[in-house]
Amino acid sequence: MSDRTPAPVPATPKPDRVLRLSRILWGLSFVAGVLLLAIAFLRRSRQFELLRGFVSDAEPGYDASTVDTAATVAFWGALAALAVFTVAEILLRGPAERRAGVRWVLLLVLVVHGTVALVGEAFVALAEGAVAFRWLLGAQLVLGAAALAAASLRGRRARRREQDGLGAA
């Protein structure tokens, strides 16, 4: 126990530029998603009014409580779906940096998120804030796709280096 030699713990390598870029893009995508959800939440009373008008115009025979329920379900359902996909992308970010199979799953999540965003924005992006909401939603999806592309590029380079016998990048 008197040996002063440090334990042979391998040093953690610094992430390369592509991995850092991917992480930054994922972070910006997450920030855009959180801003999107916060804006929608803060504007919910105005959105409910607009959704109630939309539902009552679409189905004029329903009573006020049914219209309120339909507007509430549409708004909170769309907001919850956007939140679930935002969180799913962030949770899959780390494993996607290391495994190609997870990157395919993340690609599927991004495609479904885009589809849900197209459908859900009709219930959440109404009136004067709709343009900003759509820009944030588009930015979130584009940043997520760019981050996934960067993670895939980095994974491909690392695999090629391992095959060449140069070690992990």
N, C-alpha and C positions, 0 to 999 in steps of 0.2 A: 503494500500500500504506500510505499514511499516513492514510487516512480512518478516523476513529474511530467512525463510525456502525455500529451492530451490524447483522449480517446480517438480512435480512427473513425470519426463521423464525417461522411462525405459532405462537402460544401453544397449548399443549394445553389444551383446555377441561376444566373440572372435571366429573366425571360428575354427572348430576342425581340427585335423591333416589330415583327409581324404579330407576335403574341401580345405585345403591349398595345399595338394599334387595335387589335381585336377586343381587348379588354376595355379600352377607352370607348370604342364604338358601342359595346354592350352597355357600358355605364350611361352613355348619352341616350341610348335607346330606352333604358330603364327610367331615366330622368324625364324623357318625353312622355312615357307612359304614365308616370306618377302625376306629372303636370296635367295631363289629359284627364285623368280620373279626378284630380282635385278640382279642376275647373268645372267638370260636369257635376260634381257633388255640390259645389258652391252655387251653381246656377239651377239646381234641381227644382225650385219652386216655379221658376219661369218655364222650365221644360215641361213640368206637369201640366201647367195651364195650356201650353201649346199641344201637348199630347191629348189632353182631354178634348180640345177642340177638334183635333184630327180624328179621334175615335168617334166622337158624336156626329161628325160630318159623314164618316164612312158608314156608320150604322145608326141612323137617326131614331130607331125605335127603342133603344135601351134606356134604362133609368140612370140617374146620376151616380148611384153607387157602383153599378156595373161599369160605367165609363171610367170612374175613378180607379177601380180595380184593374181594368185593362191597361190604363195609362201607367199605373204603378208597376205592374208586372213587366210591361214593355221596357220602361226606363231602367228599373233595377236589374232586370234580366240582361239587358245589353251592357250595362255598366259592370255587372258581375262577370260576364263572359270576357270583356276586355281586361278586367283585373286578373282573371284566372290565367289567361294567355300571357300577360305581362310577367306574372310570377313564374309561370312554367318556363318561359324563356330564360329568366335569370337563374333558376335552379338548374337548368340543363347546360348553362354556359360552361361551368367548370369541367364536367365530364366530357363535353364536346371538344374541349381543348386536347384531350388525351385519347379519345376513342372515335374511330370513324363511324361506327354504328350509331352512336349518340348524335353525331352530326346529321345523319339521315333522319333520325327522329326529330331533331330540332328543325330541319328543313320542313318536315311535315307539319310541325307545330306552327312555323311561320306562315305556311300556306293557309292553314286553317284559321290562323289569327287574321290574316288578310281578308279571308272570306267573311269571318264574323265581324270584322271591322266595317266591311262594306254594308252588311245588313244592319249592324248595330248603330252605325252613325246616323241612320235615318231616325232613330228613336232618341238619340242623345244630342246630336248636333242640329239644333233648331235655332231659328231667329238670328239675332245679331252676332252671336259668338260662333256661328257655324263655320265660318271660314278659318278662324284660328284653330278650332277643334280639328277640322279636316287636315290642316297643315301639320299639326302636332301628330295626328294619327299617321299621316304619310311619312313624316320624319321618323317616327318610331319604327315603322315597318322597313323603311329603307336603311336605317342605321342597323337594325337587326340583321337584315340580309347582307349588308356589307361586313358586319362582324362575323357572320357565319362563313362568308367567302374567305375572309382573312384567316379564320381558324382552320378552314379546310386547306388553304394554301400552305399554312405552317405545318399542318399534319402531313401533308404530302411531301414537303421538303424534308421533314424529320424522318419519315419512312424511307425516303430515297437515300439519305445519309446513312441510316442504319444498314441498308442493303449494300452500300458501298464500303461498309466497314469503318466509317469515320466516327461512329458513336452518335448519340442523340444530339439534336441541335438545341 
